Amino acid sequence: MLTASEYPFLDILWSMLIFFAFFAWIWIAVTLFSDIFRRHDIGGLHKAIWVIFIIVVPFLGVLVYLIVQHDGLRDRTIEAAKAQQSAFDDAVREAAGGGAADEIAKGKELLDSGAISQADFDALKAKALA
């Protein structure tokens, strides 16, 4: 049985450093695999070659992919984030009572009932379409 006196602090620190470095490498590898599989600009064979390269020669494969594909990885990540944000914004708008068409329809009802003027309706319409 291992006691605390037989496992000094620097060994604990080194073990923690190795663990977190390994965890970071796994995270990077998973990120690269997801990038490889969501790419539309390369075919299946090219994707398989990248996956095999990353699995067979792990650290070198990850580093080579990051060096060679860094611009594309960044651009695809930004596109995915924008698409996700847009989808979220649309869902929030729908949950909050609809989009621009609903606001314009409500404004038209107010205009027809005489509650607002034509200038107010035009301003409301411009704001809804912006």
trRosetta pair geometry for C-beta under 8 A, 3 or more apart (Angstrom, degrees):
i j d omega theta_ij theta_ji phi_ij phi_ji
2 6 5.6 -127 -157 78 73 125
2 7 5.9 48 170 -34 117 121
3 6 5.1 91 58 8 74 103
3 7 7.5 -177 90 8 39 90
4 7 6.4 -77 -146 51 33 91
7 11 5.4 -118 -170 84 69 135
7 12 6.5 87 145 -57 100 89
8 11 5.2 99 62 8 70 103
8 12 7.3 -129 109 -4 40 89
9 12 5.5 -55 -152 35 36 113
9 13 6.2 36 152 -19 69 105
10 13 5.4 -48 -143 38 36 115
10 14 6.2 38 154 -20 66 104
11 14 5.6 -51 -143 37 32 111
11 15 6.3 35 154 -21 64 105
12 15 5.7 -55 -148 36 29 112
12 16 6.4 29 153 -18 64 106
13 16 5.8 -56 -149 37 30 110
13 17 6.4 32 153 -20 64 107
14 17 5.6 -53 -147 36 32 114
14 18 6.4 32 155 -17 65 105
15 18 5.8 -54 -148 38 30 110
15 19 6.3 33 153 -21 64 107
16 19 5.6 -53 -146 36 31 114
16 20 6.3 23 159 -12 66 107
17 20 6.2 -59 -145 41 27 104
17 21 6.2 28 156 -19 64 109
18 21 5.7 -56 -143 38 29 111
18 22 6.2 29 157 -18 64 107
19 22 5.9 -59 -151 37 27 110
19 23 6.3 28 152 -19 64 108
20 23 5.3 -49 -142 37 35 115
20 24 6.3 39 155 -21 65 103
21 24 5.7 -52 -147 36 31 112
21 25 6.5 32 152 -19 63 104
22 25 5.7 -53 -148 35 32 112
22 26 6.5 35 152 -20 65 103
23 26 5.7 -51 -149 34 32 112
23 27 6.5 35 151 -20 63 105
24 27 5.5 -52 -149 35 33 115
24 28 6.4 33 153 -18 65 104
25 28 5.7 -53 -148 37 33 110
25 29 6.2 35 153 -20 66 106
25 58 7.5 59 167 155 126 117
25 59 7.3 -46 -141 -98 134 80
25 62 7.0 -159 -157 2 86 175
26 29 5.6 -55 -147 37 31 112
26 30 6.3 30 156 -18 66 105
27 30 5.9 -54 -147 36 28 109
27 31 6.4 30 152 -19 62 107
28 31 5.6 -56 -149 37 32 114
28 32 6.3 30 154 -18 66 106
28 62 5.7 73 121 -163 119 133
28 66 7.7 -23 -176 -67 122 129
29 32 5.7 -55 -147 38 31 109
29 33 6.4 33 153 -20 65 104
29 54 6.3 145 -142 171 95 124
29 58 7.1 -31 -94 -157 135 96
29 62 5.9 -74 -85 -92 77 123
30 33 5.6 -50 -146 35 33 112
30 34 6.5 31 154 -17 64 103
31 34 5.9 -56 -150 37 30 108
31 35 6.4 30 151 -19 64 106
32 35 5.4 -53 -147 37 35 113
32 36 6.2 39 153 -23 67 102
32 54 6.4 177 107 -114 135 154
32 62 6.2 -160 -11 -128 160 78
32 65 5.4 78 -150 113 135 150
32 66 7.4 -81 -90 -61 125 80
32 73 7.8 -39 -111 -115 70 132
33 36 5.6 -50 -146 33 32 112
33 37 6.4 19 160 -10 65 109
33 51 6.8 66 -121 -113 89 93
33 54 7.3 -154 -71 91 84 158
34 37 6.1 -61 -144 43 30 103
34 38 6.2 16 162 -10 66 113
35 38 6.3 -66 -141 43 26 100
35 39 6.6 44 157 -44 62 99
35 69 7.5 140 135 131 137 139
35 73 5.4 -5 -146 -122 155 88
35 76 6.2 119 -142 86 92 143
35 77 7.6 -38 -100 -59 110 90
36 39 6.1 -47 -160 5 29 117
36 47 5.3 129 165 -144 100 87
36 50 5.1 -166 -125 99 135 138
36 51 6.3 165 123 -63 160 85
36 65 7.9 -55 -67 -146 109 141
37 47 6.6 89 -92 -158 52 134
38 76 6.8 140 100 177 114 132
38 80 7.5 26 146 -80 158 132
39 42 5.3 19 121 29 129 96
39 47 7.1 179 58 -90 113 106
39 72 7.6 34 -115 156 118 128
39 76 7.0 -61 -92 -100 74 157
41 72 7.7 -108 43 -145 144 137
42 46 4.0 -105 177 90 116 140
42 47 6.0 144 108 -51 113 78
43 46 5.2 98 56 12 69 103
43 47 7.1 -125 107 -4 38 92
44 47 5.5 -55 -147 37 33 113
44 48 6.2 35 155 -21 67 105
45 48 5.6 -52 -147 35 32 112
45 49 6.5 35 152 -21 64 102
46 49 5.7 -50 -149 32 32 113
46 50 6.7 31 153 -16 63 103
47 50 5.9 -55 -153 36 33 109
47 51 6.3 30 152 -18 67 107
48 51 5.7 -55 -145 38 33 111
48 52 6.1 31 157 -17 67 107
49 52 5.9 -55 -144 39 28 109
49 53 6.2 31 155 -21 63 109
50 53 5.7 -57 -147 37 29 113
50 54 6.3 24 157 -16 65 107
50 61 7.8 128 -172 -170 58 107
50 65 6.4 86 -157 -99 108 120
51 54 5.9 -58 -148 38 29 107
51 55 6.2 21 156 -14 65 111
52 55 5.8 -61 -144 42 30 107
52 56 5.7 18 164 -12 70 114
53 56 6.3 -56 -130 42 23 102
53 57 6.2 -34 -174 43 62 98
53 61 4.4 157 134 -122 79 113
53 64 7.2 -72 150 67 132 135
53 65 7.8 144 98 -52 121 105
54 57 7.7 -74 -122 67 15 61
54 58 6.5 44 175 -125 56 49
54 61 3.7 -179 -100 135 44 137
54 62 6.0 81 -136 -62 96 65
54 65 6.6 -3 -79 -23 111 140
55 58 6.9 1 -148 -81 18 77
55 61 7.3 -14 9 39 31 173
56 61 7.1 114 58 -51 68 138
57 60 4.4 -35 146 57 114 113
57 61 4.9 134 83 -35 78 96
58 61 5.9 -63 -139 34 16 110
58 62 6.4 10 166 -14 59 107
59 62 6.0 -54 -147 36 29 108
59 63 6.3 25 157 -14 64 110
60 63 5.8 -59 -145 42 30 109
60 64 6.0 30 158 -20 67 108
61 64 5.9 -55 -142 37 26 108
61 65 6.3 25 159 -16 63 108
62 65 6.0 -57 -148 38 28 109
62 66 6.3 25 156 -16 64 110
63 66 5.8 -58 -146 39 30 110
63 67 6.2 26 157 -17 66 108
64 67 5.8 -58 -146 39 30 108
64 68 5.9 14 163 -8 68 115
65 68 6.1 -62 -135 46 25 101
65 69 5.5 -24 -178 27 66 118
66 69 7.1 -64 -110 57 15 79
66 70 5.8 46 175 -77 56 92
66 73 7.4 -36 -125 5 56 162
67 70 6.5 -21 -141 -28 15 112
69 72 4.9 -60 -167 53 81 111
69 73 5.2 90 129 -33 92 101
70 73 5.7 -54 -141 36 28 114
70 74 6.4 29 159 -19 63 106
71 74 5.9 -57 -152 36 29 110
71 75 6.3 24 155 -16 65 109
72 75 5.7 -55 -142 39 33 109
72 76 6.0 28 161 -16 68 108
73 76 6.1 -57 -143 40 25 106
73 77 6.2 26 156 -19 61 111
74 77 5.8 -61 -149 37 27 111
74 78 6.3 25 156 -17 65 107
75 78 5.8 -55 -147 37 30 109
75 79 6.3 32 154 -19 65 107
76 79 5.6 -51 -145 37 33 114
76 80 6.3 34 156 -19 65 106
77 80 5.8 -53 -147 36 30 110
77 81 6.4 29 154 -18 63 106
78 81 5.7 -55 -147 37 31 111
78 82 6.3 30 155 -18 65 106
79 82 5.8 -57 -148 38 29 109
79 83 6.3 27 156 -17 65 108
80 83 5.8 -55 -145 38 30 110
80 84 6.2 30 155 -19 65 107
81 84 5.7 -54 -145 38 30 111
81 85 6.2 30 155 -18 65 107
82 85 5.7 -55 -145 38 30 110
82 86 6.2 32 155 -20 65 107
83 86 5.7 -53 -145 37 30 112
83 87 6.4 30 155 -18 64 106
84 87 5.8 -54 -148 37 30 111
84 88 6.3 31 153 -19 64 107
85 88 5.6 -54 -147 37 32 112
85 89 6.2 34 154 -20 66 105
86 89 5.7 -51 -145 36 31 111
86 90 6.4 32 155 -18 64 105
87 90 5.8 -53 -148 36 31 112
87 91 6.4 31 153 -19 64 106
88 91 5.7 -56 -149 36 31 111
88 92 6.3 30 154 -19 66 105
89 92 5.7 -55 -147 36 31 110
89 93 6.3 33 153 -20 65 105
90 93 5.7 -53 -147 35 31 112
90 94 6.4 30 155 -18 65 106
90 99 7.8 -15 -143 -83 72 121
91 94 5.8 -54 -148 37 31 111
91 95 6.2 26 155 -15 65 109
92 95 5.7 -58 -145 41 31 109
92 96 6.0 25 157 -18 66 113
93 96 5.8 -62 -142 40 27 107
93 98 7.1 -30 152 132 82 19
93 99 5.2 48 148 -92 128 76
94 98 6.6 28 -128 -100 47 31
94 99 7.0 -16 -77 -44 63 87
97 102 6.3 -160 143 120 78 152
98 101 6.8 -92 166 68 118 80
98 102 3.0 69 107 -6 146 152
98 103 7.2 -173 99 -29 104 69
99 102 6.1 114 54 14 42 98
99 103 7.4 -85 129 0 36 98
100 103 5.7 -58 -151 38 37 111
100 104 6.2 34 155 -18 71 107
100 128 4.2 127 -146 159 82 95
100 129 5.6 91 -159 -84 143 48
101 104 5.8 -56 -147 38 30 109
101 105 6.2 32 154 -20 65 107
102 105 5.6 -53 -145 36 31 112
102 106 6.4 31 155 -18 65 104
103 106 5.8 -54 -149 37 31 110
103 107 6.3 32 152 -19 64 107
103 124 6.9 -151 155 167 101 98
103 127 7.9 -101 145 93 145 91
103 128 4.0 -174 90 -112 132 131
104 107 5.5 -54 -147 38 33 114
104 108 6.3 38 152 -24 66 103
104 124 7.4 151 -106 122 53 98
104 125 5.4 60 -116 -114 98 83
104 128 5.4 -162 -53 88 83 160
104 129 7.8 48 -65 -50 123 90
105 108 5.6 -49 -147 32 32 113
105 109 6.6 36 152 -20 62 101
106 109 5.6 -50 -153 32 34 113
106 110 6.6 33 150 -16 65 104
107 110 5.6 -55 -150 38 35 111
107 111 6.3 37 150 -21 67 104
107 116 7.1 -55 -158 57 76 149
107 120 8.0 -159 -156 124 105 83
107 121 5.1 134 160 -136 110 77
107 124 4.2 171 -112 109 143 144
107 125 6.3 -153 90 -58 159 76
107 128 7.4 -131 -11 -22 139 142
108 111 5.5 -51 -146 36 33 114
108 112 6.2 33 154 -19 66 105
108 121 7.0 81 -87 -147 46 125
109 112 5.8 -53 -145 37 30 110
109 113 6.3 21 157 -12 64 109
110 113 5.9 -60 -144 42 30 105
110 115 4.3 -78 -164 64 84 117
110 116 4.7 40 133 10 114 109
110 121 7.3 180 82 -89 98 95
111 114 7.7 42 176 -69 29 24
111 115 7.6 -79 -63 51 22 75
111 116 5.6 -54 -82 71 62 93
111 117 7.8 12 -124 142 83 10
111 118 6.8 74 -143 -93 120 52
111 120 7.8 -179 -88 79 89 95
111 121 4.4 22 -77 -78 130 141
116 120 3.9 -116 -179 90 111 138
116 121 5.7 136 109 -53 120 78
116 124 7.4 37 144 -16 164 138
117 120 4.8 102 52 6 71 101
117 121 7.1 -131 100 -3 40 88
118 121 5.5 -52 -148 37 34 114
118 122 6.3 37 152 -21 66 104
119 122 5.7 -51 -147 35 31 112
119 123 6.5 31 153 -18 63 105
120 123 5.7 -55 -150 37 32 111
120 124 6.3 33 152 -19 65 107
121 124 5.6 -55 -147 38 32 112
121 125 6.2 33 154 -20 66 107
122 125 5.7 -52 -145 37 30 113
122 126 6.3 32 155 -20 63 106
123 126 5.7 -52 -146 36 31 112
123 127 6.3 30 154 -18 64 107
124 127 5.8 -57 -148 38 30 111
124 128 6.3 28 154 -19 65 108
125 128 5.7 -55 -145 36 30 110
125 129 6.3 19 159 -11 65 111
126 129 6.1 -63 -144 43 27 104
126 130 6.4 37 155 -36 63 106
127 130 5.8 -49 -148 19 30 117
